[in-house]
Amino acid sequence: MKNLMCLFVIGVLVLTTSCNADIDVNLVNVSVLNKKDEVAPGEELKVKINATDTDGIESILISIPSLDVDTLIAGYSEGDKWKFEKHFEVSNTAEIGSQDIFVTVTDKIGQTYEESEGFKIIED
């Protein structure tokens, strides 16, 4: 019985690894570094991004509609793992309330994936 169970486990492992030989690992994490994820007009919104893609990362697009931000970052020195912080000025005319940050990662073979994070603009 032990031999049969061992053969079954080996068979399952062989089948699953041979079918998934081209596994793609895509991870992106977006964090707001401001205390309580809040920022007031006139201050900087501090954003931290960690992204990993086994195919290599071509570019990262950061969009913050409420701040009129569309920032494309390309040519980063780390091929498959990017980790950086960006700071964005919050204008005095920014809309108070809950807002979103959208991050789109494009890998070297053209696949894209997105992540978003919320933050809040509070009155000064």
N, C-alpha and C positions, 0 to 999 in steps of 0.2 A: 504494500500500500504506500509505503514511504517513497519507493522508486517511482510509482505512478504519479504521486503528488509532485515529486521533484521534476519529472518530465513535463508535467502540466505547467508548472511555474516557468521552467526554461522555455517552453513553447510560447507562452504568453509574452515573455520578455522579448524573445526573438521577433515575434509578430509585431509587437508595439514599437520596437526600436527600428525595425526595417521599414515600417509604414510611415514613420515620422522622422525620417533621416534629415529632413529639411525644416527643423523646428526654428521658428523665428521668435526671438525674445524682444518684445517692445514694452518698455516701461517709461512712464513719464510722471513726475511728481511736481506739482506746483504748490508753493507755499508763500503766504504773505507773512513777512517778518515783523510787521508793525504790531505793537501790543494790541491784543484782542482783535486783530485783523481790522483795525480801525485807523483812519487817517483823516486829518482835517485839511480844509483848503489852505494852501500855502506850504504844506508839508510834502515830504516825498513818500510815495508808495514804494515799499521795498519788497521785491519779488525774488524768490529763489526757485530755480528750475534744475531738476535732475532728470536726465533722459538717457536711456540705454536702448540700443538697437543692434542686434547681432550683424545686420547687413551694413552697418555704418550709417551715421547721420549726415545728411546733406545740409539741412537747414532747420531752423526753428522760427516760427512766426508767433509773435506775442501781440495779441489784440486786446485792447481795453477800450471798448466803444465809448464809455462815459468820459474818458480822458482824451479821446481822439488819437489813440496810440495804435499804430500798426508798425511794429519793428521786426524786421527780418534779420536774423543772425545766421551767417553762413561762413564756412571756412574756419570753423573752430578747430583748434589743434588736436583735440582728442577725437579719434575716429568714431568709436562706437559708444563712448560714455561722455556726456556733456554735463557739466555742473558749473553753474554760475549764478550771480545775482545781478539784477538790473534795478535801477531806481528811476521812478517817474514822478515828475512834478505834478501836484494836484493844484489846478488853477483856482483862483478865488471865485470863479463863476461855476465851479463844478457842482453838479446836482447832488444834494444831500440824500443819503439813503443807501440801500444795498446795491452793489454793483458786481460785475463779473470780469474775470480775466480769462481769456481763451488762449490756449497754447496749441499750435499745430506743428507736429514734428513730421518731417519728410525724410525718409531714409534714402540710401544711395540707389535703390532699385525703383524708386518712385512711389512707394507705399506711404500713406499718411495716416496718422492717428492723432486724436485730440484729447485734451484734458482741460478742465476749467476749475476755477477756484473763486470763491466769493470773498468780497471785502465790503466794508461800509465806510462811506464818507460821512463824517459827523460834523456838527456845527462847532466852530472854533470856540 
